[in-house]
């Protein structure tokens, strides 16, 4: 009983610290972290993380002009049709409008989409919406940078 109580107290303490840390971060920093974490999850093939962070009505327009919804994106990640070995995000700018956040930035990737080489740089705009107290991505649009 004493061990269970100690464990419960430790869990509550960690949760309280996490909440204080998140509260201390600006919304812009939270969104930037979400963007970086999402890029890392895609490289790792962490479908569960990407699925949790993606709204059900999500739409993605990739650098090839192809439109994909959430269900298709999850299938592409699971099948390997979308496979990135690198996704470095830079030059992020975040704008907040109430429960909506818009992120623009640059992505340097290595990998394939739909069997096509997607390696190189693209500019992107991602839209996040706060739903049920959590930020989720609802839209992503990429434009390949031509040299």
N, C-alpha and C positions, 0 to 999 in steps of 0.2 A: 504494500500500500504506500509506504513511504517513498519507495523508488518511483512508483507511478506519479505521485505528487511532484517529486523533484523533476521528473521528465516533463511533466505538463508545464511546470513553472519555467523550465528552460526553453521550451517551445514558445511559450507566451513572450518571454524576454526577447527571443530572436525575432519574432513577428513584430514586436513593438519597435525594435531597432530598425527593422526593414521599413516599417511605416514612417519612422522619423527620417530615415535616409531619403526615401522617396519624396517626402514632404519638403525636404531641404533642397531637392533638385528643382531647377526651373522646369516648366513644361517643355521648353525648347530642348533642354538637356535630356529629358525623359524620351522625347520623340527621337532625338538623334541616337540615343542608346537603342531604342526599339529598331531603328533602321539598321544599325550596325549588327545587332543580335540577329535580325532577320537574314541579313546577308550571310552571316556565319552559319546559320541554320540551313540555308539553301545549299551552301557548299558541303556541309556535313550530311545532307540528305535527311535532315530531321523533319520529316513530314508532320509529325505530331505538333511540333512548335509552330510551324508555318500555318497549319490548319487552325490552331487555336487563335493565332494572331490575325487571321484573315476573316473578314465579314462574309456572311453567306451570300450577299449580293455583290461580291467583289468582281471587278472587271480589270483585265490586264491587256494593254496593247503593247506588244513587244516591238523590238527594233526592226522586225521584218514586216510590220504592219498587220500582224495576226492578232485577233482578239480571242481571249481565253477567260473563262469564268473560274470560280473557285473549284468546282468539281473537276474540270478539265486540268487545272493546274496541279491538283493533288494527284490525279492519275498520271500526269506527265512526270512528276517527281518520283512516284512509285515505280514507274516503268523504266525510268532512265532516259525518257525522251527529252527531259530537261536535266542536264547534268553540268554543273559548274565545278571546276577545281579551284577557282579563285574568284573572289568578288570583293574588290577594294572600293570603299565608298570615300569620296572626298568632296570638298567644296559645298558642304551642306548648308542650306539656309532654311530656317523653319519660320513659318508664319502661323500664328494662332488666331482663330476666329471663333471664340466661344468653345463649343465642343468639336470643332473641326481644326485640323492641323494640316498644312500643306508643306511638303518638303521638296525642295529642288536640290539637285546635286549632280555629281559625276560618278560614274561607276566604271571601273576597269575590271573586265572579266576575262576568264579563260573557260571555255567550255562549248557545249552545243545545245541548240534548241531545235527540235523537230528535225534532227539529223543535219542541221546546218551549223557551220562554224559561227559561233557568236562572240568569239574573242575580239577584244578591242575595247574602245571607250564608248560610252553612251551617256547622254544627259538624261535625267529622269525627273518626273514629277510624281510624287506619291501623295495620296490623300488619306489621312487618318480621321476617324470619327470616334468620339468617346461614347461607348454604349455600355450601360450597366456599370459605370465606373471604370471601365477598361478601354484603352485605346486599341482600335482594330483598323487595319488597312482596308479601304473600300475600293481603291483604284490605284493603278500604276500605269504610267505611259513612258516609254523609252524612245529615244531618238539616237541612232548610231552616229557617232562623230566621224565624219569623212575627212580624210587628210588631203 
